[in-house]
Amino acid sequence: MRPSLRSLFLFVLASGALLLGESTVLAQGYYGPAYGPPGPPPPSYRPAPRYSAPYYYEPAGHNGGLFIRLTAGLGYLYATESAGGQSVNYSGLGGSAGAALGGVIAPNLILFGEILGTSAWDAEVGSGGPSYHPGVDVTLLGFGPGIAYYLQPANMYLSATLAFSKLTFSNSNYYDPSYGYAEDTNLGVGASFMVGKEWWMGRHLGMGVAGQLHLASMRDSYYDTRLTATAFSILFSLSFN
């Protein structure tokens, strides 16, 4: 072989060997020694999810705290007594209202103090003959401790109050020097019973309707007789708890 060809051949071999070596070095540097081509790229970094404490939804109910109930509506009052050997009764329609304040002592069980009253406006008076309207307003008032229990989930309730009660007679057409325009009986004992249904207007506010029965017996100091009274009312209620 001619020297020039042999030199060219050796140059080509040397160049080929050099290129092969470079490619091997580059391949090892790119792929890493003896690991082959890389797998798929790693996923982008995502921070670990952060979880907040779950929100606890407390449904509306009577589970604790202050209790306030206000009522107002229409009532019917009937009262009777025996005076001078004659039975006298008073009756009529009028307004009825009440307010209760207390607190929850157990789920749906409430203790409270209540004040309530029902009036017969221009009451009808009867004493064995034809009844008449002398312009007398008769009011049955009561106050005392009470208890209520709510039936869930209907939010209906039963309520009872030990009501210390009295009747007031008010006559704007007649003035008595001893009693003025109004006469009060002595304080007697009575009870009030209520059944109602409420609808929630919020987590703590309810509105509804109720029926109330108020029974009482007291002494009439004017005639020195025993007088009994019954009042029945249809009420709208507003409660906060």
SULUR-V129774 format. One record per pair of residues at least 6 apart in sequence whose ideal C-beta (glycine too) atoms are under 7 Angstrom apart, sorted by the first residue. I is the first residue (numbers start at 1). J is the second residue. Records with the same first field share a line. If there is no record, write none. Layout:
I = J  J
This chain:
31 = 37  38
60 = 200  203
61 = 152
62 = 104  107  108  110  150  241
63 = 104  107
64 = 104
65 = 103  104  241
66 = 103  241
67 = 102  103  104  110  112  241
68 = 101  239  240
69 = 100  237  239
70 = 99  237  238
71 = 97  98  210  235  236  237
72 = 97  235  236
73 = 96  233  234  235  236
74 = 93  95  96  233  234
75 = 94  95  96  118  231  232  233
76 = 93  231  232
77 = 91  92  94  118  119  120  138  140  229  231
78 = 89  91  230
79 = 89  90  138  167  227  228  229
80 = 87  88  89  228
81 = 88  220  223  225  226  227
82 = 225
83 = 223  225
86 = 127  128
87 = 127  128
88 = 125  127
89 = 126
90 = 120  123  125  138
91 = 120  123  124
92 = 120  121  122  123  124
93 = 120
94 = 118  119  120  121
95 = 119
96 = 117  118  233  235
97 = 117
98 = 114  115  116
99 = 114  115
100 = 112  113  114  146
101 = 112  113
102 = 110  111  112  113
103 = 110  111
104 = 110  241
105 = 111
108 = 149  150  152
109 = 149
110 = 147  148
111 = 147
112 = 146  148
113 = 145
114 = 143  144  146  161
115 = 143
116 = 142  163  192  214
117 = 139  140  141
118 = 140  214  231  233
119 = 137  138  139
120 = 137  138
121 = 137
122 = 133  135  137
123 = 136  137  138
124 = 131  133
125 = 131  132  134  136
134 = 171
135 = 171  172  173
136 = 169  170  171
137 = 170
138 = 167  169
139 = 167  168
140 = 165  167  214  216  229  231
141 = 165  166  168
142 = 163  164  165  190  192  214  216
143 = 163  164
144 = 161  162  163  164
145 = 161  162
146 = 159  160  161
147 = 160
148 = 157  158  159
149 = 157  158
150 = 157
151 = 157
155 = 197  198  200  206
156 = 196  197
157 = 196
158 = 195
159 = 194
160 = 191  192  193
161 = 191  192
162 = 191
163 = 190  191  192  214  216
164 = 187  189
165 = 188  190  216  218
166 = 184  185  186  187  188  218
167 = 185  218  227  229
168 = 182  184
169 = 182  183
170 = 181  182
171 = 181
172 = 181
175 = 181
183 = 222
185 = 218  219  220  221  227
186 = 218  219  221
187 = 218
188 = 216  217  218  219
189 = 217
190 = 214  215  216  217
191 = 215
192 = 212  213  214
193 = 213
194 = 210  211  212
195 = 210  211
196 = 208  209  210  237
197 = 208  209
198 = 206  207  208  237  239
199 = 206  207  208
200 = 206
201 = 207
204 = 240  241
205 = 240
206 = 239
207 = 237  238
208 = 237
209 = 235  236  237
210 = 235  237
211 = 234
212 = 233  235
213 = 232
214 = 231
215 = 230
216 = 229
217 = 226  228
218 = 227
219 = 226
220 = 227
